[in-house]
Amino acid sequence: MFKQYHAYLTGYYGMQNTGDDVLMYATRWASHHLLGATNNKVSSDSLIKCEEFGDVQAMPKPRFRGQQRLSHYKNALQSEKVIFGGGSVLHSTKDLEFKRHLIKLAGRKASRAVGVGIGPFESLEAESACAKFLNECGFTGVRDPQSLAIAESIAPNANVKLTFDLAPLMLCHQTNRLVSIERNGIMYNFCQQAIDAFGNVNKDNEQHRIDMAVAAIEQTWQQTQEPIFLLDFSKHSQFGDVRIHRQIMSRVSSDVPMTHVAYDPNPFKVLQRIASFKATVSMRLHSAVMSFMANTPALSINYHRKCHSWCEQIGVPKVYQFDAQNINPKQLSEQLNQGVGTGFAVPIMKPDAAVQAALLNWKE
């Protein structure tokens, strides 16, 4: 029974979110090609089928209370190491204690957390749990300088390094390369802005953002005459993008040519689709990250510290950054019109450099 797998890969996988899909595929590729972990077990909430990368089986549906946790424990016990692959995952007490249990079952020295964000913590207890996790995990690669500063403050002796988001590793896939095609249209992506760990939102703020989104889209069309695309990055029944996008589409003038692009479980196809647009307006972090990977100009609607951190890391011009609480439709549409007409300013960092930074997650 012992050590049937080289690695147990775990994250928010199989939850119909493109950002998490990207992190899973990047983690799977790197563990195989960079760590030599060819026999991996992946924790996924649902069956994932991807012709470019191979299928991922779903975790068994629980038939009794606690079964899913026991399945995780069994997988960790049968693995030589646990790899926590990507995301803003180190912030809550319950989840951090769960991760510590997995490390103990698999082995502390070989286990690693890669491309992760730390905080903000829900409590002082969560901060203490994170310090213990960092000291017990063999290696932690944090994706932004703010997370590194937190780690150095609460666990100064832990093996923590500044690395990068995992997503650019998708560009290393040998048999799936971006194809150059003629660019057309402007893509928008919007999501809810949670105000707590349970996903609750401020309804007035959400409605205000929809008002601003409608105005921005109509002004963008008037100025650029570029068709508009609303792309879903999450299909989650409660927190997904589709309801927001449908509300926006129902209110935008019928004169504006709009296309709703549903969530696609294949992140390679999503990346290629993003490469077909002249520009994107991205609220979800990995909408902006994938735009950068595809060399598609991206305006960022920042709703979380991680969005600000990403813009700072790659050098997104300030005029391309907007506050999710107070989007200025006129300024946003003017930036898009100017960019489409005379060219967009580009980030300081290049995608090739981002790939090299992402590889730092696997150097230890």
Summary of the structure (lengths in Angstrom):
residues: 364
radius of gyration: 20.5
end to end distance: 28.4
largest distance: 64.2
contacts: 1252
relative contact order: 0.13
helix: 43%
strand: 17%
